[in-house]
Amino acid sequence: MGDSKQPKNFFQNMVYKIVWSKFSEQQIDEIFLYYQEKSKSYEIAQKIIVKILLAPDKLINTPRIGQREISLEHKNIEYRYIIESNYKIIYSINDESLQVRIVDIFDTRQNPLKIEREK
């Protein structure tokens, strides 16, 4: 009947769903308001947010392309990140549910210790 073993690239054939945590959604709102206030332009703020929101789409087929987030290694979950503009999009991967969970949008211009804040 054939070999029932999974091929080495088994997870490469999977499509993952992007899920945004409440915390990451709050970060998006705060970033939008910041740029809207700073630039006095809804369009500029929207353009920045759209870039951030679309960036994780590349994780749908290749969730492990992001680097490991070393500052969160002490947690029980492996966190990774991708960069969009000045922002780290921090996420975890659940292979069982085929989900990439966006947990934080972190401004890389901030103090790196702030990345430890609750998510």
N, CA, C and O atoms as a GROMACS GRO file, in nm:
protein
  476
    1MET      N    1   0.081  -0.119   0.000
    1MET     CA    2   0.000   0.000   0.000
    1MET      C    3   0.085   0.126   0.000
    1MET      O    4   0.032   0.236  -0.014
    2GLY      N    5   0.212   0.113   0.015
    2GLY     CA    6   0.298   0.231   0.014
    2GLY      C    7   0.348   0.262   0.154
    2GLY      O    8   0.301   0.208   0.254
    3ASP      N    9   0.445   0.348   0.157
    3ASP     CA   10   0.509   0.386   0.282
    3ASP      C   11   0.423   0.488   0.354
    3ASP      O   12   0.386   0.590   0.295
    4SER      N   13   0.392   0.464   0.480
    4SER     CA   14   0.307   0.556   0.556
    4SER      C   15   0.388   0.663   0.628
    4SER      O   16   0.331   0.748   0.696
    5LYS      N   17   0.519   0.660   0.614
    5LYS     CA   18   0.603   0.761   0.678
    5LYS      C   19   0.581   0.896   0.610
    5LYS      O   20   0.558   0.905   0.489
    6GLN      N   21   0.589   1.002   0.692
    6GLN     CA   22   0.575   1.136   0.637
    6GLN      C   23   0.705   1.175   0.568
    6GLN      O   24   0.814   1.145   0.618
    7PRO      N   25   0.695   1.243   0.454
    7PRO     CA   26   0.817   1.289   0.388
    7PRO      C   27   0.888   1.394   0.473
    7PRO      O   28   0.826   1.457   0.559
    8LYS      N   29   1.017   1.412   0.449
    8LYS     CA   30   1.096   1.508   0.526
    8LYS      C   31   1.039   1.649   0.518
    8LYS      O   32   1.047   1.725   0.614
    9ASN      N   33   0.982   1.683   0.406
    9ASN     CA   34   0.928   1.818   0.387
    9ASN      C   35   0.778   1.823   0.414
    9ASN      O   36   0.707   1.903   0.352
   10PHE      N   37   0.729   1.739   0.504
   10PHE     CA   38   0.586   1.729   0.533
   10PHE      C   39   0.525   1.865   0.565
   10PHE      O   40   0.422   1.902   0.509
   11PHE      N   41   0.588   1.942   0.657
   11PHE     CA   42   0.531   2.070   0.697
   11PHE      C   43   0.544   2.176   0.588
   11PHE      O   44   0.472   2.275   0.591
   12GLN      N   45   0.634   2.156   0.494
   12GLN     CA   46   0.648   2.252   0.385
   12GLN      C   47   0.526   2.253   0.295
   12GLN      O   48   0.501   2.351   0.224
   13ASN      N   49   0.448   2.146   0.295
   13ASN     CA   50   0.330   2.137   0.210
   13ASN      C   51   0.204   2.189   0.279
   13ASN      O   52   0.096   2.190   0.220
   14MET      N   53   0.217   2.231   0.403
   14MET     CA   54   0.102   2.276   0.480
   14MET      C   55   0.080   2.426   0.462
   14MET      O   56   0.174   2.502   0.434
   15VAL      N   57  -0.044   2.467   0.479
   15VAL     CA   58  -0.078   2.608   0.476
   15VAL      C   59  -0.124   2.646   0.617
   15VAL      O   60  -0.218   2.588   0.670
   16TYR      N   61  -0.057   2.743   0.674
   16TYR     CA   62  -0.086   2.787   0.810
   16TYR      C   63  -0.181   2.907   0.808
   16TYR      O   64  -0.181   2.986   0.714
   17LYS      N   65  -0.260   2.917   0.912
   17LYS     CA   66  -0.352   3.029   0.928
   17LYS      C   67  -0.285   3.132   1.020
   17LYS      O   68  -0.225   3.095   1.121
   18ILE      N   69  -0.296   3.258   0.985
   18ILE     CA   70  -0.243   3.366   1.068
   18ILE      C   71  -0.351   3.407   1.167
   18ILE      O   72  -0.464   3.437   1.129
   19VAL      N   73  -0.316   3.407   1.296
   19VAL     CA   74  -0.409   3.446   1.403
   19VAL      C   75  -0.343   3.559   1.482
   19VAL      O   76  -0.227   3.549   1.521
   20TRP      N   77  -0.417   3.666   1.504
   20TRP     CA   78  -0.365   3.782   1.576
   20TRP      C   79  -0.417   3.777   1.720
   20TRP      O   80  -0.537   3.763   1.742
   21SER      N   81  -0.327   3.790   1.817
   21SER     CA   82  -0.367   3.797   1.958
   21SER      C   83  -0.432   3.932   1.985
   21SER      O   84  -0.415   4.027   1.909
   22LYS      N   85  -0.506   3.940   2.095
   22LYS     CA   86  -0.566   4.067   2.135
   22LYS      C   87  -0.457   4.172   2.156
   22LYS      O   88  -0.472   4.288   2.117
   23PHE      N   89  -0.348   4.130   2.219
   23PHE     CA   90  -0.238   4.222   2.246
   23PHE      C   91  -0.181   4.279   2.116
   23PHE      O   92  -0.157   4.399   2.106
   24SER      N   93  -0.160   4.194   2.017
   24SER     CA   94  -0.104   4.242   1.889
   24SER      C   95  -0.204   4.334   1.818
   24SER      O   96  -0.163   4.430   1.752
   25GLU      N   97  -0.333   4.306   1.832
   25GLU     CA   98  -0.434   4.395   1.774
   25GLU      C   99  -0.432   4.531   1.842
   25GLU      O  100  -0.448   4.634   1.777
   26GLN      N  101  -0.411   4.532   1.973
   26GLN     CA  102  -0.400   4.659   2.046
   26GLN      C  103  -0.277   4.736   2.000
   26GLN      O  104  -0.281   4.859   1.987
   27GLN      N  105  -0.167   4.664   1.976
   27GLN     CA  106  -0.046   4.729   1.928
   27GLN      C  107  -0.070   4.794   1.791
   27GLN      O  108  -0.025   4.906   1.766
   28ILE      N  109  -0.142   4.724   1.705
   28ILE     CA  110  -0.176   4.779   1.572
   28ILE      C  111  -0.254   4.909   1.588
   28ILE      O  112  -0.225   5.008   1.522
   29ASP      N  113  -0.354   4.907   1.676
   29ASP     CA  114  -0.434   5.028   1.701
   29ASP      C  115  -0.346   5.143   1.750
   29ASP      O  116  -0.360   5.256   1.704
   30GLU      N  117  -0.256   5.113   1.844
   30GLU     CA  118  -0.169   5.218   1.899
   30GLU      C  119  -0.074   5.273   1.792
   30GLU      O  120  -0.050   5.394   1.786
   31ILE      N  121  -0.021   5.186   1.710
   31ILE     CA  122   0.069   5.230   1.603
   31ILE      C  123  -0.007   5.320   1.505
   31ILE      O  124   0.044   5.424   1.462
   32PHE      N  125  -0.128   5.279   1.470
   32PHE     CA  126  -0.209   5.359   1.379
   32PHE      C  127  -0.233   5.498   1.436
   32PHE      O  128  -0.213   5.598   1.368
   33LEU      N  129  -0.277   5.503   1.562
   33LEU     CA  130  -0.306   5.632   1.625
   33LEU      C  131  -0.181   5.719   1.635
   33LEU      O  132  -0.187   5.841   1.616
   34TYR      N  133  -0.069   5.657   1.665
   34TYR     CA  134   0.057   5.731   1.673
   34TYR      C  135   0.090   5.798   1.540
   34TYR      O  136   0.120   5.917   1.535
   35TYR      N  137   0.084   5.721   1.431
   35TYR     CA  138   0.120   5.776   1.300
   35TYR      C  139   0.014   5.873   1.248
   35TYR      O  140   0.046   5.968   1.176
   36GLN      N  141  -0.110   5.850   1.283
   36GLN     CA  142  -0.214   5.943   1.242
   36GLN      C  143  -0.192   6.078   1.311
   36GLN      O  144  -0.206   6.183   1.249
   37GLU      N  145  -0.159   6.074   1.440
   37GLU     CA  146  -0.134   6.197   1.514
   37GLU      C  147  -0.005   6.265   1.465
   37GLU      O  148  -0.002   6.386   1.444
   38LYS      N  149   0.100   6.186   1.449
   38LYS     CA  150   0.230   6.241   1.410
   38LYS      C  151   0.226   6.302   1.270
   38LYS      O  152   0.280   6.411   1.248
   39SER      N  153   0.163   6.233   1.177
   39SER     CA  154   0.161   6.280   1.038
   39SER      C  155   0.040   6.366   1.005
   39SER      O  156   0.035   6.432   0.901
   40LYS      N  157  -0.059   6.364   1.094
   40LYS     CA  158  -0.187   6.434   1.068
   40LYS      C  159  -0.254   6.382   0.942
   40LYS      O  160  -0.327   6.454   0.874
   41SER      N  161  -0.227   6.254   0.912
   41SER     CA  162  -0.281   6.196   0.790
   41SER      C  163  -0.330   6.053   0.814
   41SER      O  164  -0.253   5.965   0.853
   42TYR      N  165  -0.458   6.033   0.789
   42TYR     CA  166  -0.516   5.899   0.799
   42TYR      C  167  -0.451   5.806   0.696
   42TYR      O  168  -0.424   5.690   0.725
   43GLU      N  169  -0.427   5.858   0.576
   43GLU     CA  170  -0.373   5.777   0.467
   43GLU      C  171  -0.232   5.726   0.497
   43GLU      O  172  -0.201   5.610   0.469
   44ILE      N  173  -0.149   5.811   0.553
   44ILE     CA  174  -0.013   5.768   0.587
   44ILE      C  175  -0.017   5.661   0.695
   44ILE      O  176   0.052   5.559   0.685
   45ALA      N  177  -0.097   5.684   0.798
   45ALA     CA  178  -0.110   5.584   0.906
   45ALA      C  179  -0.163   5.453   0.851
   45ALA      O  180  -0.114   5.346   0.888
   46GLN      N  181  -0.261   5.460   0.765
   46GLN     CA  182  -0.320   5.339   0.706
   46GLN      C  183  -0.216   5.263   0.622
   46GLN      O  184  -0.211   5.140   0.627
   47LYS      N  185  -0.136   5.335   0.546
   47LYS     CA  186  -0.034   5.272   0.462
   47LYS      C  187   0.066   5.193   0.547
   47LYS      O  188   0.104   5.081   0.511
   48ILE      N  189   0.108   5.250   0.658
   48ILE     CA  190   0.202   5.182   0.748
   48ILE      C  191   0.138   5.058   0.807
   48ILE      O  192   0.202   4.952   0.813
   49ILE      N  193   0.014   5.069   0.851
   49ILE     CA  194  -0.056   4.955   0.912
   49ILE      C  195  -0.079   4.844   0.811
   49ILE      O  196  -0.062   4.726   0.844
   50VAL      N  197  -0.116   4.878   0.690
   50VAL     CA  198  -0.139   4.775   0.587
   50VAL      C  199  -0.010   4.696   0.562
   50VAL      O  200  -0.015   4.574   0.547
   51LYS      N  201   0.104   4.764   0.559
   51LYS     CA  202   0.232   4.693   0.540
   51LYS      C  203   0.257   4.595   0.654
   51LYS      O  204   0.301   4.482   0.631
   52ILE      N  205   0.228   4.637   0.776
   52ILE     CA  206   0.247   4.549   0.892
   52ILE      C  207   0.150   4.432   0.886
   52ILE      O  208   0.189   4.318   0.913
   53LEU      N  209   0.025   4.458   0.851
   53LEU     CA  210  -0.077   4.353   0.847
   53LEU      C  211  -0.050   4.250   0.737
   53LEU      O  212  -0.083   4.133   0.753
   54LEU      N  213   0.008   4.293   0.627
   54LEU     CA  214   0.034   4.201   0.515
   54LEU      C  215   0.166   4.123   0.531
   54LEU      O  216   0.182   4.017   0.471
   55ALA      N  217   0.258   4.175   0.610
   55ALA     CA  218   0.389   4.110   0.625
   55ALA      C  219   0.381   3.964   0.667
   55ALA      O  220   0.455   3.882   0.613
   56PRO      N  221   0.293   3.926   0.762
   56PRO     CA  222   0.288   3.785   0.802
   56PRO      C  223   0.234   3.689   0.696
   56PRO      O  224   0.241   3.568   0.714
   57ASP      N  225   0.183   3.740   0.586
   57ASP     CA  226   0.132   3.650   0.481
   57ASP      C  227   0.240   3.555   0.430
   57ASP      O  228   0.210   3.443   0.388
   58LYS      N  229   0.366   3.598   0.435
   58LYS     CA  230   0.475   3.510   0.389
   58LYS      C  231   0.495   3.391   0.482
   58LYS      O  232   0.563   3.296   0.446
   59LEU      N  233   0.436   3.396   0.602
   59LEU     CA  234   0.448   3.286   0.698
   59LEU      C  235   0.347   3.175   0.672
   59LEU      O  236   0.359   3.066   0.729
   60ILE      N  237   0.250   3.199   0.588
   60ILE     CA  238   0.144   3.100   0.561
   60ILE      C  239   0.203   2.969   0.510
   60ILE      O  240   0.161   2.862   0.553
   61ASN      N  241   0.299   2.977   0.421
   61ASN     CA  242   0.361   2.856   0.365
   61ASN      C  243   0.496   2.823   0.427
   61ASN      O  244   0.540   2.708   0.423
   62THR      N  245   0.561   2.923   0.484
   62THR     CA  246   0.695   2.902   0.541
   62THR      C  247   0.706   2.971   0.677
   62THR      O  248   0.774   3.072   0.690
   63PRO      N  249   0.638   2.918   0.778
   63PRO     CA  250   0.635   2.986   0.907
   63PRO      C  251   0.769   2.995   0.979
   63PRO      O  252   0.786   3.078   1.068
   64ARG      N  253   0.863   2.912   0.943
   64ARG     CA  254   0.991   2.911   1.013
   64ARG      C  255   1.097   3.002   0.949
   64ARG      O  256   1.215   2.992   0.982
   65ILE      N  257   1.055   3.088   0.858
   65ILE     CA  258   1.153   3.178   0.796
   65ILE      C  259   1.199   3.287   0.892
   65ILE      O  260   1.307   3.344   0.875
   66GLY      N  261   1.118   3.317   0.992
   66GLY     CA  262   1.158   3.419   1.090
   66GLY      C  263   1.267   3.369   1.182
   66GLY      O  264   1.278   3.249   1.207
   67GLN      N  265   1.345   3.461   1.232
   67GLN     CA  266   1.451   3.426   1.327
   67GLN      C  267   1.391   3.402   1.465
   67GLN      O  268   1.285   3.455   1.499
   68ARG      N  269   1.461   3.323   1.545
   68ARG     CA  270   1.417   3.302   1.683
   68ARG      C  271   1.437   3.430   1.762
   68ARG      O  272   1.537   3.501   1.745
   69GLU      N  273   1.340   3.460   1.848
   69GLU     CA  274   1.349   3.578   1.934
   69GLU      C  275   1.426   3.539   2.060
   69GLU      O  276   1.370   3.481   2.153
   70ILE      N  277   1.554   3.572   2.063
   70ILE     CA  278   1.643   3.530   2.170
   70ILE      C  279   1.599   3.585   2.306
   70ILE      O  280   1.611   3.517   2.407
   71SER      N  281   1.549   3.707   2.309
   71SER     CA  282   1.512   3.767   2.437
   71SER      C  283   1.391   3.699   2.502
   71SER      O  284   1.361   3.726   2.618
   72LEU      N  285   1.323   3.612   2.429
   72LEU     CA  286   1.208   3.539   2.485
   72LEU      C  287   1.236   3.389   2.496
   72LEU      O  288   1.144   3.310   2.518
   73GLU      N  289   1.362   3.349   2.482
   73GLU     CA  290   1.397   3.207   2.486
   73GLU      C  291   1.366   3.139   2.618
   73GLU      O  292   1.346   3.018   2.622
   74HIS      N  293   1.360   3.214   2.727
   74HIS     CA  294   1.333   3.156   2.858
   74HIS      C  295   1.187   3.113   2.874
   74HIS      O  296   1.153   3.044   2.970
   75LYS      N  297   1.102   3.153   2.784
   75LYS     CA  298   0.960   3.115   2.790
   75LYS      C  299   0.945   2.972   2.739
   75LYS      O  300   1.035   2.920   2.673
   76ASN      N  301   0.834   2.909   2.770
   76ASN     CA  302   0.810   2.770   2.729
   76ASN      C  303   0.771   2.758   2.582
   76ASN      O  304   0.761   2.647   2.530
   77ILE      N  305   0.749   2.869   2.517
   77ILE     CA  306   0.707   2.870   2.377
   77ILE      C  307   0.821   2.929   2.294
   77ILE      O  308   0.886   3.025   2.335
   78GLU      N  309   0.845   2.870   2.177
   78GLU     CA  310   0.945   2.927   2.087
   78GLU      C  311   0.882   3.044   2.011
   78GLU      O  312   0.783   3.027   1.940
   79TYR      N  313   0.941   3.161   2.026
   79TYR     CA  314   0.895   3.279   1.954
   79TYR      C  315   0.993   3.310   1.842
   79TYR      O  316   1.114   3.295   1.857
   80ARG      N  317   0.938   3.353   1.731
   80ARG     CA  318   1.016   3.396   1.615
   80ARG      C  319   0.970   3.535   1.576
   80ARG      O  320   0.870   3.585   1.627
   81TYR      N  321   1.042   3.596   1.485
   81TYR     CA  322   0.999   3.728   1.438
   81TYR      C  323   1.040   3.751   1.294
   81TYR      O  324   1.135   3.691   1.242
   82ILE      N  325   0.965   3.840   1.232
   82ILE     CA  326   1.002   3.896   1.102
   82ILE      C  327   1.002   4.047   1.121
   82ILE      O  328   0.942   4.099   1.215
   83ILE      N  329   1.068   4.116   1.033
   83ILE     CA  330   1.078   4.262   1.042
   83ILE      C  331   0.997   4.326   0.929
   83ILE      O  332   1.003   4.284   0.814
   84GLU      N  333   0.922   4.428   0.966
   84GLU     CA  334   0.855   4.514   0.868
   84GLU      C  335   0.879   4.658   0.912
   84GLU      O  336   0.835   4.699   1.019
   85SER      N  337   0.947   4.734   0.829
   85SER     CA  338   0.985   4.871   0.862
   85SER      C  339   1.063   4.870   0.993
   85SER      O  340   1.165   4.802   1.005
   86ASN      N  341   1.014   4.944   1.092
   86ASN     CA  342   1.082   4.950   1.222
   86ASN      C  343   1.021   4.854   1.324
   86ASN      O  344   1.043   4.868   1.444
   87TYR      N  345   0.945   4.758   1.278
   87TYR     CA  346   0.869   4.672   1.369
   87TYR      C  347   0.909   4.526   1.359
   87TYR      O  348   0.924   4.470   1.250
   88LYS      N  349   0.924   4.464   1.477
   88LYS     CA  350   0.938   4.320   1.487
   88LYS      C  351   0.798   4.264   1.502
   88LYS      O  352   0.724   4.303   1.592
   89ILE      N  353   0.762   4.173   1.415
   89ILE     CA  354   0.634   4.103   1.426
   89ILE      C  355   0.668   3.969   1.490
   89ILE      O  356   0.724   3.880   1.425
   90ILE      N  357   0.634   3.956   1.617
   90ILE     CA  358   0.673   3.839   1.696
   90ILE      C  359   0.559   3.739   1.694
   90ILE      O  360   0.442   3.774   1.712
   91TYR      N  361   0.595   3.612   1.672
   91TYR     CA  362   0.492   3.509   1.657
   91TYR      C  363   0.540   3.375   1.710
   91TYR      O  364   0.658   3.352   1.732
   92SER      N  365   0.442   3.286   1.729
   92SER     CA  366   0.471   3.147   1.764
   92SER      C  367   0.402   3.059   1.659
   92SER      O  368   0.313   3.104   1.587
   93ILE      N  369   0.445   2.934   1.652
   93ILE     CA  370   0.392   2.840   1.554
   93ILE      C  371   0.329   2.723   1.626
   93ILE      O  372   0.388   2.667   1.719
   94ASN      N  373   0.208   2.685   1.585
   94ASN     CA  374   0.144   2.564   1.636
   94ASN      C  375   0.123   2.471   1.517
   94ASN      O  376   0.034   2.492   1.435
   95ASP      N  377   0.207   2.367   1.509
   95ASP     CA  378   0.199   2.275   1.395
   95ASP      C  379   0.074   2.187   1.400
   95ASP      O  380   0.024   2.146   1.296
   96GLU      N  381   0.023   2.159   1.520
   96GLU     CA  382  -0.096   2.074   1.532
   96GLU      C  383  -0.219   2.143   1.474
   96GLU      O  384  -0.298   2.080   1.403
   97SER      N  385  -0.235   2.271   1.506
   97SER     CA  386  -0.352   2.345   1.455
   97SER      C  387  -0.321   2.422   1.328
   97SER      O  388  -0.407   2.490   1.273
   98LEU      N  389  -0.196   2.411   1.281
   98LEU     CA  390  -0.151   2.484   1.161
   98LEU      C  391  -0.179   2.634   1.174
   98LEU      O  392  -0.237   2.697   1.086
   99GLN      N  393  -0.136   2.690   1.288
   99GLN     CA  394  -0.156   2.832   1.312
   99GLN      C  395  -0.024   2.903   1.341
   99GLN      O  396   0.064   2.850   1.409
  100VAL      N  397  -0.014   3.022   1.288
  100VAL     CA  398   0.091   3.115   1.325
  100VAL      C  399   0.021   3.223   1.406
  100VAL      O  400  -0.067   3.293   1.355
  101ARG      N  401   0.060   3.236   1.532
  101ARG     CA  402  -0.006   3.332   1.622
  101ARG      C  403   0.084   3.454   1.639
  101ARG      O  404   0.193   3.446   1.696
  102ILE      N  405   0.036   3.567   1.590
  102ILE     CA  406   0.108   3.693   1.607
  102ILE      C  407   0.080   3.742   1.749
  102ILE      O  408  -0.035   3.765   1.785
  103VAL      N  409   0.186   3.756   1.828
  103VAL     CA  410   0.167   3.791   1.969
  103VAL      C  411   0.208   3.934   2.002
  103VAL      O  412   0.165   3.988   2.104
  104ASP      N  413   0.290   3.996   1.918
  104ASP     CA  414   0.336   4.131   1.949
  104ASP      C  415   0.385   4.199   1.822
  104ASP      O  416   0.438   4.135   1.731
  105ILE      N  417   0.367   4.329   1.820
  105ILE     CA  418   0.427   4.415   1.717
  105ILE      C  419   0.515   4.510   1.796
  105ILE      O  420   0.466   4.600   1.863
  106PHE      N  421   0.645   4.491   1.786
  106PHE     CA  422   0.739   4.563   1.872
  106PHE      C  423   0.820   4.662   1.791
  106PHE      O  424   0.886   4.626   1.694
  107ASP      N  425   0.815   4.788   1.833
  107ASP     CA  426   0.893   4.894   1.767
  107ASP      C  427   1.040   4.875   1.805
  107ASP      O  428   1.076   4.885   1.922
  108THR      N  429   1.123   4.849   1.707
  108THR     CA  430   1.264   4.820   1.733
  108THR      C  431   1.342   4.942   1.781
  108THR      O  432   1.458   4.930   1.820
  109ARG      N  433   1.280   5.059   1.778
  109ARG     CA  434   1.346   5.180   1.829
  109ARG      C  435   1.328   5.194   1.980
  109ARG      O  436   1.387   5.283   2.042
  110GLN      N  437   1.247   5.107   2.040
  110GLN     CA  438   1.225   5.110   2.185
  110GLN      C  439   1.339   5.037   2.257
  110GLN      O  440   1.422   4.970   2.196
  111ASN      N  441   1.339   5.054   2.388
  111ASN     CA  442   1.432   4.979   2.472
  111ASN      C  443   1.403   4.830   2.455
  111ASN      O  444   1.290   4.788   2.475
  112PRO      N  445   1.502   4.750   2.418
  112PRO     CA  446   1.480   4.606   2.395
  112PRO      C  447   1.422   4.533   2.516
  112PRO      O  448   1.357   4.429   2.499
  113LEU      N  449   1.444   4.583   2.636
  113LEU     CA  450   1.390   4.518   2.755
  113LEU      C  451   1.237   4.522   2.758
  113LEU      O  452   1.174   4.440   2.824
  114LYS      N  453   1.178   4.617   2.687
  114LYS     CA  454   1.032   4.627   2.683
  114LYS      C  455   0.967   4.508   2.613
  114LYS      O  456   0.847   4.487   2.626
  115ILE      N  457   1.044   4.432   2.539
  115ILE     CA  458   0.989   4.317   2.467
  115ILE      C  459   0.935   4.213   2.565
  115ILE      O  460   0.855   4.127   2.528
  116GLU      N  461   0.980   4.220   2.690
  116GLU     CA  462   0.938   4.126   2.794
  116GLU      C  463   0.796   4.153   2.844
  116GLU      O  464   0.740   4.072   2.917
  117ARG      N  465   0.738   4.266   2.806
  117ARG     CA  466   0.605   4.299   2.858
  117ARG      C  467   0.506   4.188   2.826
  117ARG      O  468   0.526   4.110   2.734
  118GLU      N  469   0.399   4.184   2.904
  118GLU     CA  470   0.299   4.077   2.887
  118GLU      C  471   0.233   4.086   2.751
  118GLU      O  472   0.209   4.195   2.699
  119LYS      N  473   0.205   3.970   2.696
  119LYS     CA  474   0.142   3.961   2.565
  119LYS      C  475   0.007   3.895   2.575
  119LYS      O  476  -0.061   3.879   2.474
   0.00000   0.00000   0.00000
